[in-house]
Structure formats: structure tokens, C-alpha cells
Amino acid sequence: MNTPHAQYGNDLEAIARRARDLLAGTARWRVLVEQTDTLGCLVRRGVLQPPERSARRAVLITVEERGALGYGATTDLSADGLAQAAKRARRMAAVLPDRRLGAGLPADATDPVPAFVEPWADHVDMTLAERIEWLHDLEIAMAIDDRIHSRAALLETTRRERVLLDQSGREQRQVWRLCQAGLRAVAVGADGNQWRSHGHSFQGPATPEQLAALDFTRERAAALSRDALALLDAPECPTGTRDLILLPEQMTLQIHESIGHPLELDRILGDERNYAGWSFVRPEDFGTLQYGSPQLNVLFAPDELGEFASYACDDEGLPARRTHLIRDGLLERPLGGARSAARAGLEPVACTRATSALRPPIDRMANLNIAPGEQSLGELIGGVEHGVLLGQNRSWSIDQRREKFQFGCEWGRLIEDGELQGLVRNPNYRGRTLPFWHSLDGVGGADTFQVLGLGNCGKGEPNQSIGVGHASPACRFRGIEVFGGAA
Amino acid sequence: MNDLQPLIHALAERLPALAGDGETLFAYVYGEQTDFARLSRSRINQLGHIHQRRLTLTLSDGRAAVKDTWDIDAGALDTLAPRIERLRGDLAASPDDPYLSLDASPRTAHSGQPYEERDLEPWLEALLANAADDDLVGIALSGPQGFGLASSLGHALSHRSGGLSLDASLFTPTHQAVKIEWSAPADGPADPAAALAQARERLALLGGEPYAPAPGRYRAYLAPEALTELLGVTVWQGFSRQAVESGNSPLDRLFRGTAGFAPGVRLRELREDSNAPPFGAAGHALPGAVDLVIDGRAGDTLVSPRSALEYGGTINSDSGMPIALTLDGGDLAEADALAALGTGLYLGRLWYANLSDPTHCRVTAMTRYDCFWVEDGRIRAPLAPMRIDASLYSLLGPDLIALSRERHRLEDTSSYDRRASGHQLLPGALCATLPVTL
């Protein structure tokens, strides 16, 4: 039978217990075992690239000694391999105890761990043959004109299972079904090329019905090609100060770069200064800094069904609960897990995550969402005299303290006197984080709200790439510097 | 580490028996044993060890191919048969692939330099003692790496690398910083003390109130460490044959012939000087050098095995991405860079570059680390964070005044999924005008 993924039942729990048994006599320890199965398929210009499966299995053993942590990660799950990892973790925990930054494993578990119910346990993904047919069907729908030189349709599904044990009695098992799908059409013109894309990262089964509900349809595929062709003849986005309306597929990056990353507590504490950077936010800003307009409400939402980074517990075993990070524009709390929160003297949220068991967990975004407001998209547009509506993100850049940003999108529509006008190409905008969020004066309602995600957020040393979720309505911002393409 | 040669030879012996009629099997293996020490404020933040070994198996029936990757231990050979059986099911479901290209010329070769595991603790202790009064932030990585490829046709290739490296920053109390990128020499003491001392000297230049130039156009010197960030936007799809033909390359105009760089710009892919394995996952031998830009005009693209069949050309790359991008130097002595700059911006590093206008290869980025305002050839003040936005066709074209004679070798220090291989070798660039936008 052509089953996309294998099921492991109690296998991972057995491995976790074997690792646990090796830590007898160790006062404080944690074992994280992971199995991740992936199947990726890409059809490009009518040709299926070789389908790729992977089955990654690893263990991360963490030992604490006198407040210092040591990690032993291994893909060798034999008795000897686990023994080596445990030995390494103990050894590393004992190294240079007087030269440590401080903060060990989280406090012993006291809260009851919420049961994680996998809502799609009985749902079956498309078989490989079905995926190939589905991808070909969408890809060929983009072939509407000889100027479409590139057409790509991809689908990748992942089943991830993790088991966590620690000395305080935490025993957690979580299973995720992750799906990433994408379409892209590139139009080649006499003086340049334009593309349009459509992508989703979500939790749930890869079925035609689920994907159709996310607009992966032949009609949408053909529309992408038509839009790319239209962009070839569109004028450049004009330069000047305009009001912006950002659709959810651009709000994703805006949230990610100028709210999510600056609020990561380990970054605020300076841990990322050599790589991903620092933050302008200081510990004393929580509870005092007006981050944005009163219309800005930002939630850490690990319970959003179907969003890419939903989970019951983080990778330190803390139960994850929905909470405001920014309420009515006021900064309330950081994205800090137990370890960072202990260092900073703040309350944690359960956001410590590792990309795999081959990396130590660090503070990460999970699902970071903007709460919807009341206005329809038409009302948002109607309130703009001189502006531009921006769609799918294409480019992102921000400084290492998360203040000066610049974004580019695949397309824009001008707005004049409350009415949508013509298409423009190469729209970009730039600004500074706090003034930008203070310029927020319109938040779309539930009918503009979309749950989206990003598959690859990079951070940490050694580096880690992880998936995050960002849900947002359309939003309006006043007086932003916009510009287009030029030599 | 556990040298991969025995495993590769064992795979080369086993795979022919496992391949069915008309089938070909390729097995690509990667392994590492890495100690990591993550530092902040000259103290240990996270300390650990990573053991990783994985195998990627490609099964082909000559008509199509499918792949599977899994982690292996000492019993790796016993895991092959069931995986192959499942892959046969995948293969049966896959349509013909007209661009399938697996190397059909088996060979045996072993390359690279071994690196023995060493006890990191004494080295770490010495480093942190030396930096006790500094604010040192970063990562030390130590350990061996191995790569290997075996096939049912008889390929048996392996490559060894690894080392001890420090990628770190030194910070002032006012948040200015300089970068330290140090690797232990193959021969000689593994002592970064000199690198730390030099970094402190550079850090001293960053005292004083930062200067924020107004948006506008400025004369600028881009150190190699800044130029690499801008050229980085071309690495992903710039030179790939597949990207150029499909309209995805930001260097589209270069390869159309409607844009170019200054005549002194020569860019090459020089694998022969790289620490990366000299073989790709499909087994093809790759040339040591590819001319990408010659006298400012388009040369060859990087042609992967698949692209060679899809678009024509000779295979000269594994993936279409350069792993050893090299820019020839010019006539400007680095020691004369400030004097030649006169008044303007000295950019030691740039960060978070991205394309703002792909058609014109226009790139935006932020300043970071040792960037200065210079007047009459003398450093006057560190720069406040600034955003630039400029076309590479301009910066390395009509606005290019000179390239430095000396070049810096910039190793790829990323560690997503595994420790990266590869580097860039670049000079600095003196430019007549660089747009500052924010």
C-alpha cells in the first residue's frame, strides 16, 4: 500500500524510557524524542521532480547540574548511541560551572498537562499517485500563455511525533500533521519578469477538499498566470507617502519581523546578538510601552486549530495557553519560555521550541496573531484618499534591532478617493516599527481574517529553521513611504 | 569521527545486490560529531554535542527516480532493503522524468582533511578567561564531518572535513560591535587570542556618538564582508541555469545581455579551492572552475545535472548555486581604502539583504557592526543603523571606482541542519555613489 507515512505507536515512548533509564541517579534531566516523516513533491513545467521522502528520528537528552545545562543530541538510537548521548549531556553539564549564564531546566511540573487531541488522526493524506495527479492538474492550469516561462506546484506533508519525559514526572506525547502547499507562475516580458504565487502552511490533512478550501484550485492557478502577465504591463508603484492597506498575506511578514522577533525574550536578553540580532524592546517596557495604536491586539495563540504552530506543550514541557502579548496597543508580555523568563524575572509563555531533537530549544514565535476588528475590506478602502492596497509578500528586510524595515510585494492596487484603481508592479514600502504600528487606524473584521503560516523562520546558534503561524485581518496604516522599481 | 570510508565501501559492495533489473541505487551519506558552545556576555549559554548521521537513497529505473532520507546507526546496511521496497512503490507511481540524470561513470576517490575530535573544555576555558572583561557573544563549533556517495554502479566517494571555529561578536556597553570569524589552523595552535586582541582594537574605533547621515547618495567603500551580503541575493537563483531560463534569476538582464558590470568585474565559481565535497548527490564529477562573469559580461551559468538535460549545456554544478563564489581583486591597496574614499561611508558589514527590485537587481540591506562616517580619509564617527538600496549593476558597474587588491576568504558559517561547506573570496569595492534611504 502506498502509505505516505508510517505510524510508530509506542516505539518513541520506548526509546524515551530507555534514555530515561540511562539517567538514573541524575537529579534533573529531560528527554525529548522525535520522529518526523515528510513527503515532498514538486511539479515544474510539466515534469515531476523526484519525490522525496524523509524519516528523521533523534533524541535530545538534557541534564542539569548546579544550574548548568548540558545537551546530548543523537540520531543513533541504539543502546550504545543513547548511552553516548547521555554521557555527553552529563559531561557538558559539568563543564565550567562558574562560567555559565544561569537558568536551568524549568520548575517541576505542577499544572495538569492538557491532553493533545490530534483532530486529524482518522484523516488520510492523498497517496503519492493522487498528489502527483493533483499537482499536475494545477500546474497545467497555469500554462495559459507562452510568456509564462515557469510554473511550479508543490506539496509537502509532515507527520511529527514527539515524546517528552522529565524528572518531575512530565510525560507528554504530541502528534502534528503539517502541510505546505504552493503555486507560482513567472511571466517573462521584454523588459523584465513578474511572478505571482499562492502558498499556505497549515496543520491538517492534505486532501483535495482541504486544499480547495484554501483556494488551491485550477481557477486560482490560472488567475495567478493572468495576474503575472498583467503585471508585465502594469506601471511601477509610484513613489511617495500613501496610506497602506495590507492584506493578510503581507501582514504575515509585517507581524513576523516587527512584532514577533522583537518580542523574543532571549533576543531582548542579548542571546542572539551574534546572529539574528537584538531588540529595541527592553525588559522594563513590558507593561509600559505603547507599542501601537489602541486597535493593535496581538495574541500568542497556540490553540488556534489548524494554524501551523499550534501545540499543547512547548519543548520544555510547559502547557501552552492563549495570551495577549499586546493589548489595545500596550505591550504586556514577551515571547519568553521558562528559562529566559527565569533570567529576566518575568512570567513565561510556553514558547520554547526546537526545530528538531538535534538542536536545543530556544524562544520562538509559535502562532502570533492580530485580533480582527470590525471593518470590512470595503470600509477600509473607503477610508483612504490616497493609498495603495498590497498583497502577497515578495521581499523582507529589517535591521538587527528590529526598527527600520522594508518590504516588497508581488502586486499592488492604487486607491484614490476611496476607490480601487489600477494595478501597480514592484510595490515596496519602508518604515520604523513603533511609528508604523502607531499609524494603524483600521483593522478588518472576521471576513478579512486569514490563518496563514511561514515554513522557515531562521534563528539560533547552531542555526534552527522552524515553522510559525500568523493569522491576521486586513489592516490600514496611515502615511507610509512607498516606492516601486527603478534602475 | 567515524570515517565514512568503510561505510561507503560497504554500501558500494551491497547496493549492486539490492538493485533489481534495470534499477540503479545511489546512497549519499552525511555525518558529523559536533560540540557546540553558545556564548553570551562571555559566559556559556548553551553547551552540547550533536551526533548526526543520515543516508539519502535514490532509486531509479532509468525512467524516473525517487528519494528517501533517514538517520542511520551501525546497522545502516540492514535498513536498506525495506526502504528500497517502499521506494519501488513510489517509483511505480511516478511518471517518466525526461530530465533524470545520474552519473554513469563510477569511480573511487577519497578527499579532504580529517579532523579528530578534541576536548573543547580547555580551549573554552582559555577563551572565556581571555574574554572575561569583554561582552563576547557567539558560537564555537568543533568536530569532524564526513560526506560519502556510493552506488550500485560502483561509485565509492568520500570526503572529510570539519574543524574548530569561532563565530562571535564583541560588544561595547553602547551596543556597538565587531565580528570575529576565526578557524583553528590545520597546523598550529588553536588559539584565538590574536583574533580577540585585533577585535578589541577595532572595537575601540566604535566609541563616540553615532552619526546618522540623511537619506541621500554617498561615496562608499564596501569591505568584502559587506559586499558578500549584497552578492548573497544572487547566490540562491542568480547563476542557476534553471533560474535564468525560467525567469527567476535576479541577474536576468545580465544573461539577456541588456545589463552588465564594469569591465574589471570577473566572477567565478572556484570549487577547487573549497572545503566542500568534490562530488554531487547524483555522482557527477564537477569542474574546478566556472567563469560566471567575464569582463563584466555574462559567462556561463551553473548547470545542474537536470538543467543540462532540460536546457542543454555541460554539467558544472550540483544544485545551480555557487559554493565558492570568487571575485577578482583590483588595484586598490586595502591600506589606502580610507584615503581613496575621502569623505563618505565605510561599510564593514551589511545585514539582511533582500531584493527590492529583481529586474534591476536592486538590493536593500542594513548596516551592522563596524561601519563608519569618514571625512578626508579619516574615521570620524561610527554610523547609526542605516538602510541602503542600490542596484548591483550600478554598484559594480558605472559607480565602481576600484576593487581592492587584497581579498578576504569568507567561510559559510551557517549551521541549518548541518555545518555548511563553502566560502566566498571577495575584495572590497570603492563606489562613487551608494543610496541611503532610511
Interface residues (C-beta under 8 A of the other chain):
Chain A: N2 R45 V47 L48 Q49 P50 P51 E52 R53 S54 A55 R56 R57 A58 A68 L69 G70 Y71 G72 A73 T74 T75 D76 L77 S78 D80 G81 Q84 A85 R88 A89 M92 A93 V95 L96 R99 R100 L101 T127 L128 A129 I132 H149 S150 V186 A187 V188 D191 G192 N193 W195 L269 G270 D271 R273 N274 Y275 G277 W278 L358 R359 P360 S395 W396 S397 I398 D399 Q400 R401 E403 K404 Q406 G408 N426 N428 R430 G431 R432 G458 E461 P462 N463 Q464 S465 G484 G485 A486 A487
Chain B: T34 F36 R38 S40 R41 S42 R43 I44 N45 Q46 L47 G48 H49 I50 H51 Q52 R53 R54 T58 A64 A65 V66 K67 D68 T69 W70 D71 I72 D73 A74 G75 R86 L87 G89 D90 A93 S94 P95 D97 P98 Y99 L100 L120 E121 L124 E125 L128 V137 G138 I139 L141 D167 A168 S169 F171 H175 A177 K179 E245 S246 G247 N248 D252 R253 R306 E310 W351 Y352 A353 N354 L355 S356 D357 P358 T359 H360 R362 T364 A365 M366 R368 P385 M386 R387 D389 S391 Y393 S394 S414 S415 Y416 D417 R419 T437 L438
